[in-house]
Amino acid sequence: MFKNVSLPKIKFLNILIWSLPFSIILGNLFINLNSLLIIFSGLYILRNHLLKFVKNYINYIVLFLIFVFTNVFFSLDLALSLKGSFGLIKHILVSLILYFWLKDENSNLKSILISIFLSQIVLIISLFLNLGYLFVNSSLNYDGRIGGLFFDESVAGSYIIKLLIPSILFFLIYLKNNKYLILFILVSFISIIVTGDRAPAFLFIIAIISFVVINKKLKFKDNLKILFSFILIILIFFISSGNFRHKVFYTAGQLGLENVEKKVYNIQKNLFKEKVNDYSKWVENEKQQGQRNLGFTKTEWFKHYHKAIEIGKQNFLFGSGIKTFRKACRDPQYNIKLQENLNSDYGCSTHPHNIYIEIFSETGIFGLLIFLSLILILIFKSTKNNDYDLRNFIYCYIIILFIPIQTTGSFFSTFNGIFYFICLSLVLYLNNQQKLIK
């Protein structure tokens, strides 16, 4: 009887996994629903793989579950941490099933990379349609953030950058067309700038510089075309978009680059007539109003980081509990004297905007060591891959998601968290492959 139903079930699991990149675009409800269906189907269809995995790693699994239970037990909010723990376990199970599904049939890698690439294309088209609609409809005020199919959520840039490397791998492994690849890279970069998300743009530049440096398949003239095109795109946006100029000006100030801030301000004033006062007078006015916050230490990110680190220090072993930063940050005992008259919301948010600091704050030093160990294992296993091009693309993928110097969403959230576990599955699978990029 089971033999007669095995094929439809395998096809059903394929459909669920193929639709995973699209469910992320549709929202948390669809991510959770699709994840649960993948788990239930995968636990049955891939049960032999999963049982073997449990048998081989039972000691580590038990220790991890004990750690999670301890974190919940000592949590500042039991309900929040239980919810976060179930979400974490859900992501781990989806990642395991995706990994064993990839191993189950060689063609599965191609199908998931196609799905990721198509989801990127659909989102990019929606961004440009959204942008065109905003320009045509004068009743709408464009504030520099476009979500496309994400609508009011400012996460489209994050989606594009976090699935960039799988899409590039699809070109390199299966399409083998450098012209289309370069076009896709440039369109993706333009799309991220259009979204107005600064962190994804920063990561994109790092990713592409790495791509140009490590990729032996592109000729020197192709590398020059990519770099020149990037410079040209940035220049065009700077000339044509006041919002883009403001972001460059604002970012320079946040990073403490006063000379750059001054030069951009003068360009805004003299060439584009966007400023009234001279730079020195503007600085003086900002100081008088208490709004001259030059440097990273004056940003909201810095406040989040310091509050989270203080929470982690006072809950050193197991943290304050998964997803409890939003509650712990309002506790007066974690206030740090970075300014006078601290209010209860100082440095508060739903999460600290950096996954390493978040993990330390909410799971303590034990959670952070587990997380760092996992990343080091991924890197170490990648060093053993004899496929030079594939190995370096894996490094690039790990850098984009796990480079510490970036602002991030929450590691324990539904939307942001799923990307890390998709990466985990793909990297573990690709590390066992040879000569995929020919």
GICORFEN-V973476 format. One record per backbone hydrogen bond with DSSP energy under -1.0 kcal/mol. NH is the residue of the N-H (numbers start at 0). CO is the residue of the C=O. Records with the same first field share a line. If there is no record, write none. Layout:
BEGIN
NH = CO / CO
END
This chain:
BEGIN
8 = 4
9 = 5
10 = 6
11 = 7
12 = 8
13 = 9
14 = 10
15 = 11
16 = 12
17 = 13
18 = 14
19 = 16
22 = 18
23 = 19
25 = 21
26 = 22
30 = 26
31 = 27
32 = 28
33 = 29
34 = 30
35 = 31
36 = 32
37 = 33
38 = 34
39 = 35
40 = 36
41 = 37
42 = 38
44 = 40
45 = 41
49 = 45
50 = 46
51 = 47
52 = 48
53 = 49
54 = 50
55 = 51
56 = 52
60 = 56
61 = 57
62 = 58
63 = 59
64 = 60
65 = 61
66 = 62
67 = 63
68 = 64
69 = 65
70 = 66
71 = 67
72 = 68
73 = 69
74 = 71
75 = 319
80 = 76
81 = 77
82 = 78
83 = 79
84 = 80
85 = 81
86 = 82
87 = 83
88 = 84
89 = 85
90 = 86
91 = 87
92 = 88
93 = 89
94 = 90
95 = 91
96 = 92
97 = 93
98 = 94
99 = 95
100 = 96
101 = 97
102 = 98
103 = 99
107 = 104
108 = 105
110 = 106
111 = 107
112 = 108
113 = 109
114 = 110
115 = 111
116 = 112
117 = 113
118 = 114
119 = 115
120 = 116
121 = 117
122 = 118
123 = 119
124 = 120
125 = 121
126 = 122
127 = 123
128 = 124
129 = 125
130 = 126
131 = 127
132 = 128
133 = 129
134 = 130
135 = 131
136 = 132
137 = 135
139 = 136
149 = 146
150 = 147
152 = 149
154 = 152
158 = 154
159 = 155
160 = 156
161 = 157
163 = 160
166 = 162
167 = 163
168 = 164
169 = 165
170 = 166
171 = 167
172 = 168
173 = 169
174 = 169
175 = 170
180 = 176
181 = 177
182 = 178
183 = 179
184 = 180
185 = 181
186 = 182
187 = 183
188 = 184
189 = 185
190 = 186
191 = 187
192 = 188
193 = 189
194 = 190
200 = 196
201 = 197
202 = 198
203 = 199
204 = 200
205 = 201
206 = 202
207 = 203
208 = 204
209 = 205
210 = 206
211 = 207
212 = 208
213 = 209
214 = 210
222 = 218
223 = 219
224 = 220
225 = 221
226 = 222
227 = 223
228 = 224
229 = 225
230 = 226
231 = 227
232 = 228
233 = 229
234 = 230
235 = 231
236 = 232
237 = 233
238 = 234
239 = 235
240 = 236
244 = 240
245 = 241
246 = 242
247 = 243
248 = 244
249 = 245
250 = 246
251 = 247
252 = 248
253 = 249
254 = 250
255 = 252
256 = 251
257 = 255
260 = 256
261 = 257
262 = 258
263 = 259
264 = 260
265 = 261
266 = 262
267 = 263
268 = 264
269 = 265
270 = 266
271 = 266
273 = 267
281 = 277
282 = 278
283 = 279
284 = 280
285 = 281
286 = 282
287 = 283
288 = 284
289 = 286
290 = 285
292 = 290
294 = 252
297 = 294
298 = 295
302 = 298
303 = 299
304 = 300
305 = 301
306 = 302
307 = 303
308 = 304
309 = 305
310 = 306
311 = 307
312 = 308
313 = 309
318 = 314
319 = 360
320 = 361
323 = 320
326 = 323
327 = 323
328 = 324
329 = 326
330 = 327
333 = 330
334 = 331
337 = 335
345 = 342
347 = 344
357 = 353
358 = 354
359 = 355
360 = 356
361 = 357
362 = 358
363 = 359
364 = 315
365 = 316
366 = 362
367 = 363
368 = 364
369 = 365
370 = 366
371 = 367
372 = 368
373 = 369
374 = 370
375 = 371
376 = 372
377 = 373
378 = 374
379 = 375
380 = 376
381 = 377
382 = 378
384 = 381
387 = 385
390 = 386
391 = 387
392 = 388
393 = 389
394 = 390
395 = 391
396 = 392
397 = 393
398 = 394
399 = 395
400 = 396
401 = 397
402 = 398
405 = 403
407 = 352
412 = 409
416 = 412
417 = 413
420 = 416
421 = 417
422 = 418
423 = 419
424 = 420
425 = 421
426 = 422
427 = 423
428 = 424
429 = 425
430 = 426
431 = 428
432 = 429
END
